[in-house]
Amino acid sequence: MDGVLDAAIAAAEHIGDPQVLHRYGELQQVAARERAQEVGRAARPSPSGPATS
């Protein structure tokens, strides 16, 4: 969903709708937290050892 939320926030700013802007801001924060959690999981070594492909 990269870029879509940014575009929605820009549109909400353009039309000046504070409720929509607030909601999109909340969604952006949730997305940032989820990304940080995924990065944290990827940075930790697997208990079964390194992945091989």
Secondary structure, 3 states (H helix, E strand, C coil): CCCHHHHHHHHHHHHCCHHHHHHHHHHHHHHHHHHHHHHHHHHCCCCCCCCCC
